[in-house]
Structures are given as C-alpha cells and as structure tokens.
Amino acid sequence: MSSIPDPPAGFSNRSVSVSELPDFRAVNLNDVAPGYHLHVQLTNAVFWLVLVVIAQVVSWLPVWEFSLPWWVSAALLGLLALSAVHAVFDARFRGWALREHDFIYRHGVIWRKTIILPFTRIQHVETASGPIERLFGLMRVKCFTAGGTTGDLTAVGLHADDARRVQQYLLEQIREHGDAAVGQAPGHEGSDHVGD
C-alpha cells in the first residue's frame, strides 16, 4: 500500500524519438595531419623489412636443412605494399572534432569506429609522440577516464601544435566541469592537478 512519491519539481523524463536525436555525422571533422600516412608507411616499412631480413638470414643459416622459398619474402614484400596502400586510405577515414561538451574521433577503413567522449568523463589528458611521429611533426592525444589503464580515446595523427592546443582545451574543460561538480557536491574537495 505504499504510494509512489511525486517527482521533484522541474523533473521530466519524456520519451525521445529517434528522429529528434542529434546526428553526430553532421559534425565537420578535422582531417589528420598531412604527414600521417607517411608516418604509418615508414613505420610499416621498417616492420616488414625487418621481417624479410630475418626470414632471409634464417634461411641462409647452415644449421637449417631447408631453404626459405623465394615466395615467402615476396609475400612479405607484398604485405608491405598492401600496408602502404592501407595507410593512405586510413588517413582519409580518420578525423576528429571538439564540440562544446565532447571530443569526437573517427577511424577505420573497413571496420569504422566513432568515439564520442564527453568532457565530464575525462580525468586526465596527455600528449605523446615517438621518434617517427616527431620526424613528421605529429603527436597523439590520449584521454583517460575512470577505471582504464590505457587511453580511452587516443587520437593519432594530429599536428603537434594542434595536439597541444587540444590538450590545453580539454584540460580547461575538465577544470570547468570539475569545479561545477565540486560546487554541487557538498563536502567534496577538488584537486588542482588535472593531468599534464
């Protein structure tokens, strides 16, 4: 015989039609930096060429009683060529955007994935770059959320200056959202440190 309490003043929970939902595909995404596909091609070339050299050296060792067929090295070189073509298409399908409340990153040639990460979920932001990325002036932006040991969103292929600006913008958004949350949660103390 218990009665359901009335909802608080101003509370509403109306149904939302699918046609009313915002379409994230309408957002104009920024392309990755022009050197991104070259970075991927060079990284892949180093990997595949090392495999070809190892395969050839192993086949020439006197301890082995077999020789590696020529087609194995040819197949590895074919995979190198295929990965070079894939890198060009991969760069065309990657894109990112910052909106007022979230960070969008899209990638994938065959299997496409779009990640939309609200600023309120981001706890830490870092930038990183390897030696080949630095050669092409590229940098990655990694956004971490609670409970993850790896970046929940890693946006690769950004120009280094853009990546630093994105990191700074995200840190400012985290601070703003964190200050608002601290103001709403009595007894909760915030931290001044929010990432790099």
ChimeraX commands (.cxc) that place a marker at each C-alpha (Angstrom):
marker #1 position 0.00,0.00,0.00 radius 0.5
marker #1 position 2.94,2.30,-0.44 radius 0.5
marker #1 position 2.47,5.14,-2.83 radius 0.5
marker #1 position 5.00,6.35,-5.35 radius 0.5
marker #1 position 6.28,9.80,-4.38 radius 0.5
marker #1 position 5.79,12.70,-6.73 radius 0.5
marker #1 position 8.87,13.58,-8.79 radius 0.5
marker #1 position 10.84,16.66,-7.75 radius 0.5
marker #1 position 9.78,19.99,-9.21 radius 0.5
marker #1 position 11.16,20.52,-12.69 radius 0.5
marker #1 position 11.89,16.81,-13.24 radius 0.5
marker #1 position 10.83,15.34,-16.55 radius 0.5
marker #1 position 11.52,12.04,-18.26 radius 0.5
marker #1 position 9.69,12.19,-21.56 radius 0.5
marker #1 position 10.28,9.73,-24.38 radius 0.5
marker #1 position 12.68,10.86,-27.06 radius 0.5
marker #1 position 12.01,9.93,-30.66 radius 0.5
marker #1 position 14.95,8.63,-32.68 radius 0.5
marker #1 position 14.26,11.34,-35.26 radius 0.5
marker #1 position 14.85,14.00,-32.55 radius 0.5
marker #1 position 18.34,12.74,-31.69 radius 0.5
marker #1 position 21.24,14.90,-32.86 radius 0.5
marker #1 position 23.20,13.40,-35.74 radius 0.5
marker #1 position 26.90,13.36,-34.89 radius 0.5
marker #1 position 27.65,12.58,-38.54 radius 0.5
marker #1 position 26.67,16.16,-39.35 radius 0.5
marker #1 position 29.76,17.40,-37.48 radius 0.5
marker #1 position 32.60,18.51,-39.75 radius 0.5
marker #1 position 35.62,16.51,-38.64 radius 0.5
marker #1 position 39.17,17.82,-38.92 radius 0.5
marker #1 position 41.47,15.70,-41.07 radius 0.5
marker #1 position 44.61,14.20,-39.60 radius 0.5
marker #1 position 47.87,15.98,-40.42 radius 0.5
marker #1 position 49.15,15.55,-44.00 radius 0.5
marker #1 position 52.23,13.61,-42.84 radius 0.5
marker #1 position 50.22,10.95,-41.02 radius 0.5
marker #1 position 50.05,8.45,-43.88 radius 0.5
marker #1 position 53.80,8.84,-44.49 radius 0.5
marker #1 position 54.44,8.16,-40.80 radius 0.5
marker #1 position 52.35,4.97,-40.99 radius 0.5
marker #1 position 54.01,3.89,-44.24 radius 0.5
marker #1 position 57.50,4.37,-42.81 radius 0.5
marker #1 position 56.61,2.54,-39.59 radius 0.5
marker #1 position 55.12,-0.36,-41.58 radius 0.5
marker #1 position 58.09,-0.44,-43.96 radius 0.5
marker #1 position 60.55,-0.77,-41.08 radius 0.5
marker #1 position 58.47,-3.59,-39.54 radius 0.5
marker #1 position 58.02,-5.58,-42.76 radius 0.5
marker #1 position 61.60,-5.10,-43.96 radius 0.5
marker #1 position 62.92,-6.37,-40.63 radius 0.5
marker #1 position 60.75,-9.48,-41.10 radius 0.5
marker #1 position 62.08,-10.01,-44.64 radius 0.5
marker #1 position 65.69,-9.67,-43.47 radius 0.5
marker #1 position 65.13,-12.07,-40.56 radius 0.5
marker #1 position 63.45,-14.59,-42.87 radius 0.5
marker #1 position 66.34,-14.43,-45.34 radius 0.5
marker #1 position 69.05,-14.68,-42.67 radius 0.5
marker #1 position 67.33,-17.68,-41.05 radius 0.5
marker #1 position 67.07,-19.43,-44.41 radius 0.5
marker #1 position 70.80,-18.97,-45.05 radius 0.5
marker #1 position 71.97,-20.30,-41.69 radius 0.5
marker #1 position 73.85,-23.60,-42.07 radius 0.5
marker #1 position 72.03,-25.15,-39.08 radius 0.5
marker #1 position 68.80,-25.28,-41.06 radius 0.5
marker #1 position 68.39,-28.07,-43.56 radius 0.5
marker #1 position 65.83,-26.20,-45.57 radius 0.5
marker #1 position 65.85,-23.02,-47.52 radius 0.5
marker #1 position 63.11,-20.49,-47.34 radius 0.5
marker #1 position 61.15,-20.41,-50.60 radius 0.5
marker #1 position 61.54,-17.16,-52.52 radius 0.5
marker #1 position 57.81,-16.61,-52.42 radius 0.5
marker #1 position 57.85,-16.13,-48.63 radius 0.5
marker #1 position 59.97,-12.99,-48.98 radius 0.5
marker #1 position 57.86,-11.94,-51.96 radius 0.5
marker #1 position 54.70,-12.38,-49.88 radius 0.5
marker #1 position 56.17,-10.28,-47.08 radius 0.5
marker #1 position 57.07,-7.55,-49.57 radius 0.5
marker #1 position 53.53,-7.80,-50.98 radius 0.5
marker #1 position 52.15,-7.27,-47.48 radius 0.5
marker #1 position 54.41,-4.21,-47.20 radius 0.5
marker #1 position 52.88,-2.80,-50.40 radius 0.5
marker #1 position 49.36,-3.58,-49.17 radius 0.5
marker #1 position 50.03,-1.87,-45.84 radius 0.5
marker #1 position 51.31,1.22,-47.71 radius 0.5
marker #1 position 48.04,1.45,-49.66 radius 0.5
marker #1 position 46.04,0.86,-46.46 radius 0.5
marker #1 position 47.90,3.75,-44.77 radius 0.5
marker #1 position 46.68,6.19,-47.43 radius 0.5
marker #1 position 43.05,5.10,-47.02 radius 0.5
marker #1 position 43.39,5.01,-43.23 radius 0.5
marker #1 position 44.46,8.67,-43.20 radius 0.5
marker #1 position 41.44,9.61,-45.34 radius 0.5
marker #1 position 38.96,7.99,-42.96 radius 0.5
marker #1 position 40.43,9.42,-39.75 radius 0.5
marker #1 position 39.03,12.61,-38.31 radius 0.5
marker #1 position 38.49,14.47,-35.06 radius 0.5
marker #1 position 36.44,17.33,-33.68 radius 0.5
marker #1 position 35.92,19.21,-30.45 radius 0.5
marker #1 position 32.43,20.33,-29.57 radius 0.5
marker #1 position 31.17,22.26,-26.57 radius 0.5
marker #1 position 30.76,19.14,-24.44 radius 0.5
marker #1 position 32.70,16.31,-26.08 radius 0.5
marker #1 position 35.63,15.10,-28.17 radius 0.5
marker #1 position 34.90,13.04,-31.30 radius 0.5
marker #1 position 37.41,10.74,-33.01 radius 0.5
marker #1 position 36.71,8.53,-36.01 radius 0.5
marker #1 position 38.94,5.87,-37.57 radius 0.5
marker #1 position 38.85,2.66,-39.59 radius 0.5
marker #1 position 38.94,1.72,-43.25 radius 0.5
marker #1 position 36.91,-1.50,-43.29 radius 0.5
marker #1 position 35.58,-1.51,-39.72 radius 0.5
marker #1 position 34.84,2.09,-38.84 radius 0.5
marker #1 position 34.63,3.31,-35.28 radius 0.5
marker #1 position 33.50,6.66,-33.91 radius 0.5
marker #1 position 34.24,7.54,-30.30 radius 0.5
marker #1 position 32.39,10.41,-28.64 radius 0.5
marker #1 position 33.91,11.18,-25.25 radius 0.5
marker #1 position 32.10,13.71,-23.02 radius 0.5
marker #1 position 34.41,16.10,-21.17 radius 0.5
marker #1 position 32.73,15.16,-17.89 radius 0.5
marker #1 position 34.18,11.64,-18.23 radius 0.5
marker #1 position 37.78,12.71,-18.90 radius 0.5
marker #1 position 40.07,12.62,-15.87 radius 0.5
marker #1 position 43.48,13.02,-17.44 radius 0.5
marker #1 position 44.87,14.11,-20.82 radius 0.5
marker #1 position 48.36,13.57,-22.17 radius 0.5
marker #1 position 50.20,14.03,-25.43 radius 0.5
marker #1 position 52.85,11.65,-26.73 radius 0.5
marker #1 position 54.98,11.13,-29.81 radius 0.5
marker #1 position 57.52,8.58,-30.94 radius 0.5
marker #1 position 60.63,9.31,-33.00 radius 0.5
marker #1 position 58.95,8.66,-36.36 radius 0.5
marker #1 position 55.94,10.77,-35.35 radius 0.5
marker #1 position 58.27,13.64,-34.41 radius 0.5
marker #1 position 60.00,13.29,-37.79 radius 0.5
marker #1 position 56.67,14.20,-39.42 radius 0.5
marker #1 position 55.62,16.77,-36.78 radius 0.5
marker #1 position 52.86,14.53,-35.39 radius 0.5
marker #1 position 51.57,13.90,-31.88 radius 0.5
marker #1 position 48.92,11.74,-30.18 radius 0.5
marker #1 position 46.35,12.99,-27.67 radius 0.5
marker #1 position 45.35,10.41,-25.05 radius 0.5
marker #1 position 42.25,10.91,-22.92 radius 0.5
marker #1 position 41.82,8.75,-19.83 radius 0.5
marker #1 position 38.60,8.05,-17.97 radius 0.5
marker #1 position 38.00,6.31,-14.64 radius 0.5
marker #1 position 38.99,2.68,-14.39 radius 0.5
marker #1 position 41.10,2.48,-17.53 radius 0.5
marker #1 position 44.80,1.67,-17.67 radius 0.5
marker #1 position 45.13,2.73,-21.30 radius 0.5
marker #1 position 43.75,5.79,-23.02 radius 0.5
marker #1 position 40.02,5.51,-23.56 radius 0.5
marker #1 position 40.43,7.72,-26.58 radius 0.5
marker #1 position 43.73,8.03,-28.37 radius 0.5
marker #1 position 43.63,10.47,-31.27 radius 0.5
marker #1 position 46.63,9.83,-33.52 radius 0.5
marker #1 position 47.83,11.82,-36.48 radius 0.5
marker #1 position 47.34,15.32,-35.12 radius 0.5
marker #1 position 49.84,18.03,-35.98 radius 0.5
marker #1 position 51.96,18.62,-32.86 radius 0.5
marker #1 position 50.72,22.22,-32.40 radius 0.5
marker #1 position 47.09,21.13,-32.77 radius 0.5
marker #1 position 47.62,18.30,-30.27 radius 0.5
marker #1 position 49.00,20.71,-27.66 radius 0.5
marker #1 position 46.07,23.10,-28.21 radius 0.5
marker #1 position 43.58,20.23,-27.94 radius 0.5
marker #1 position 45.24,19.05,-24.72 radius 0.5
marker #1 position 45.08,22.55,-23.23 radius 0.5
marker #1 position 41.44,22.98,-24.25 radius 0.5
marker #1 position 40.49,19.60,-22.76 radius 0.5
marker #1 position 42.29,20.39,-19.50 radius 0.5
marker #1 position 40.38,23.69,-19.27 radius 0.5
marker #1 position 37.10,21.85,-19.88 radius 0.5
marker #1 position 37.96,19.27,-17.22 radius 0.5
marker #1 position 38.67,22.05,-14.72 radius 0.5
marker #1 position 35.40,23.83,-15.56 radius 0.5
marker #1 position 33.34,20.65,-15.28 radius 0.5
marker #1 position 35.25,19.58,-12.17 radius 0.5
marker #1 position 34.64,22.93,-10.47 radius 0.5
marker #1 position 30.93,22.70,-11.31 radius 0.5
marker #1 position 30.76,19.17,-9.88 radius 0.5
marker #1 position 32.60,20.21,-6.72 radius 0.5
marker #1 position 30.17,23.10,-6.29 radius 0.5
marker #1 position 27.25,20.68,-6.50 radius 0.5
marker #1 position 28.65,18.01,-4.18 radius 0.5
marker #1 position 28.79,19.25,-0.57 radius 0.5
marker #1 position 31.77,18.02,1.39 radius 0.5
marker #1 position 33.69,17.02,-1.76 radius 0.5
marker #1 position 37.10,18.60,-2.16 radius 0.5
marker #1 position 38.51,19.07,-5.63 radius 0.5
marker #1 position 42.07,18.75,-6.83 radius 0.5
marker #1 position 44.01,21.46,-8.60 radius 0.5
marker #1 position 46.03,18.89,-10.56 radius 0.5
marker #1 position 44.28,17.67,-13.69 radius 0.5
marker #1 position 46.81,15.98,-16.00 radius 0.5
marker #1 position 49.93,17.31,-17.70 radius 0.5
marker link #1:1,2 radius 0.2
marker link #1:2,3 radius 0.2
marker link #1:3,4 radius 0.2
marker link #1:4,5 radius 0.2
marker link #1:5,6 radius 0.2
marker link #1:6,7 radius 0.2
marker link #1:7,8 radius 0.2
marker link #1:8,9 radius 0.2
marker link #1:9,10 radius 0.2
marker link #1:10,11 radius 0.2
marker link #1:11,12 radius 0.2
marker link #1:12,13 radius 0.2
marker link #1:13,14 radius 0.2
marker link #1:14,15 radius 0.2
marker link #1:15,16 radius 0.2
marker link #1:16,17 radius 0.2
marker link #1:17,18 radius 0.2
marker link #1:18,19 radius 0.2
marker link #1:19,20 radius 0.2
marker link #1:20,21 radius 0.2
marker link #1:21,22 radius 0.2
marker link #1:22,23 radius 0.2
marker link #1:23,24 radius 0.2
marker link #1:24,25 radius 0.2
marker link #1:25,26 radius 0.2
marker link #1:26,27 radius 0.2
marker link #1:27,28 radius 0.2
marker link #1:28,29 radius 0.2
marker link #1:29,30 radius 0.2
marker link #1:30,31 radius 0.2
marker link #1:31,32 radius 0.2
marker link #1:32,33 radius 0.2
marker link #1:33,34 radius 0.2
marker link #1:34,35 radius 0.2
marker link #1:35,36 radius 0.2
marker link #1:36,37 radius 0.2
marker link #1:37,38 radius 0.2
marker link #1:38,39 radius 0.2
marker link #1:39,40 radius 0.2
marker link #1:40,41 radius 0.2
marker link #1:41,42 radius 0.2
marker link #1:42,43 radius 0.2
marker link #1:43,44 radius 0.2
marker link #1:44,45 radius 0.2
marker link #1:45,46 radius 0.2
marker link #1:46,47 radius 0.2
marker link #1:47,48 radius 0.2
marker link #1:48,49 radius 0.2
marker link #1:49,50 radius 0.2
marker link #1:50,51 radius 0.2
marker link #1:51,52 radius 0.2
marker link #1:52,53 radius 0.2
marker link #1:53,54 radius 0.2
marker link #1:54,55 radius 0.2
marker link #1:55,56 radius 0.2
marker link #1:56,57 radius 0.2
marker link #1:57,58 radius 0.2
marker link #1:58,59 radius 0.2
marker link #1:59,60 radius 0.2
marker link #1:60,61 radius 0.2
marker link #1:61,62 radius 0.2
marker link #1:62,63 radius 0.2
marker link #1:63,64 radius 0.2
marker link #1:64,65 radius 0.2
marker link #1:65,66 radius 0.2
marker link #1:66,67 radius 0.2
marker link #1:67,68 radius 0.2
marker link #1:68,69 radius 0.2
marker link #1:69,70 radius 0.2
marker link #1:70,71 radius 0.2
marker link #1:71,72 radius 0.2
marker link #1:72,73 radius 0.2
marker link #1:73,74 radius 0.2
marker link #1:74,75 radius 0.2
marker link #1:75,76 radius 0.2
marker link #1:76,77 radius 0.2
marker link #1:77,78 radius 0.2
marker link #1:78,79 radius 0.2
marker link #1:79,80 radius 0.2
marker link #1:80,81 radius 0.2
marker link #1:81,82 radius 0.2
marker link #1:82,83 radius 0.2
marker link #1:83,84 radius 0.2
marker link #1:84,85 radius 0.2
marker link #1:85,86 radius 0.2
marker link #1:86,87 radius 0.2
marker link #1:87,88 radius 0.2
marker link #1:88,89 radius 0.2
marker link #1:89,90 radius 0.2
marker link #1:90,91 radius 0.2
marker link #1:91,92 radius 0.2
marker link #1:92,93 radius 0.2
marker link #1:93,94 radius 0.2
marker link #1:94,95 radius 0.2
marker link #1:95,96 radius 0.2
marker link #1:96,97 radius 0.2
marker link #1:97,98 radius 0.2
marker link #1:98,99 radius 0.2
marker link #1:99,100 radius 0.2
marker link #1:100,101 radius 0.2
marker link #1:101,102 radius 0.2
marker link #1:102,103 radius 0.2
marker link #1:103,104 radius 0.2
marker link #1:104,105 radius 0.2
marker link #1:105,106 radius 0.2
marker link #1:106,107 radius 0.2
marker link #1:107,108 radius 0.2
marker link #1:108,109 radius 0.2
marker link #1:109,110 radius 0.2
marker link #1:110,111 radius 0.2
marker link #1:111,112 radius 0.2
marker link #1:112,113 radius 0.2
marker link #1:113,114 radius 0.2
marker link #1:114,115 radius 0.2
marker link #1:115,116 radius 0.2
marker link #1:116,117 radius 0.2
marker link #1:117,118 radius 0.2
marker link #1:118,119 radius 0.2
marker link #1:119,120 radius 0.2
marker link #1:120,121 radius 0.2
marker link #1:121,122 radius 0.2
marker link #1:122,123 radius 0.2
marker link #1:123,124 radius 0.2
marker link #1:124,125 radius 0.2
marker link #1:125,126 radius 0.2
marker link #1:126,127 radius 0.2
marker link #1:127,128 radius 0.2
marker link #1:128,129 radius 0.2
marker link #1:129,130 radius 0.2
marker link #1:130,131 radius 0.2
marker link #1:131,132 radius 0.2
marker link #1:132,133 radius 0.2
marker link #1:133,134 radius 0.2
marker link #1:134,135 radius 0.2
marker link #1:135,136 radius 0.2
marker link #1:136,137 radius 0.2
marker link #1:137,138 radius 0.2
marker link #1:138,139 radius 0.2
marker link #1:139,140 radius 0.2
marker link #1:140,141 radius 0.2
marker link #1:141,142 radius 0.2
marker link #1:142,143 radius 0.2
marker link #1:143,144 radius 0.2
marker link #1:144,145 radius 0.2
marker link #1:145,146 radius 0.2
marker link #1:146,147 radius 0.2
marker link #1:147,148 radius 0.2
marker link #1:148,149 radius 0.2
marker link #1:149,150 radius 0.2
marker link #1:150,151 radius 0.2
marker link #1:151,152 radius 0.2
marker link #1:152,153 radius 0.2
marker link #1:153,154 radius 0.2
marker link #1:154,155 radius 0.2
marker link #1:155,156 radius 0.2
marker link #1:156,157 radius 0.2
marker link #1:157,158 radius 0.2
marker link #1:158,159 radius 0.2
marker link #1:159,160 radius 0.2
marker link #1:160,161 radius 0.2
marker link #1:161,162 radius 0.2
marker link #1:162,163 radius 0.2
marker link #1:163,164 radius 0.2
marker link #1:164,165 radius 0.2
marker link #1:165,166 radius 0.2
marker link #1:166,167 radius 0.2
marker link #1:167,168 radius 0.2
marker link #1:168,169 radius 0.2
marker link #1:169,170 radius 0.2
marker link #1:170,171 radius 0.2
marker link #1:171,172 radius 0.2
marker link #1:172,173 radius 0.2
marker link #1:173,174 radius 0.2
marker link #1:174,175 radius 0.2
marker link #1:175,176 radius 0.2
marker link #1:176,177 radius 0.2
marker link #1:177,178 radius 0.2
marker link #1:178,179 radius 0.2
marker link #1:179,180 radius 0.2
marker link #1:180,181 radius 0.2
marker link #1:181,182 radius 0.2
marker link #1:182,183 radius 0.2
marker link #1:183,184 radius 0.2
marker link #1:184,185 radius 0.2
marker link #1:185,186 radius 0.2
marker link #1:186,187 radius 0.2
marker link #1:187,188 radius 0.2
marker link #1:188,189 radius 0.2
marker link #1:189,190 radius 0.2
marker link #1:190,191 radius 0.2
marker link #1:191,192 radius 0.2
marker link #1:192,193 radius 0.2
marker link #1:193,194 radius 0.2
marker link #1:194,195 radius 0.2
marker link #1:195,196 radius 0.2
view
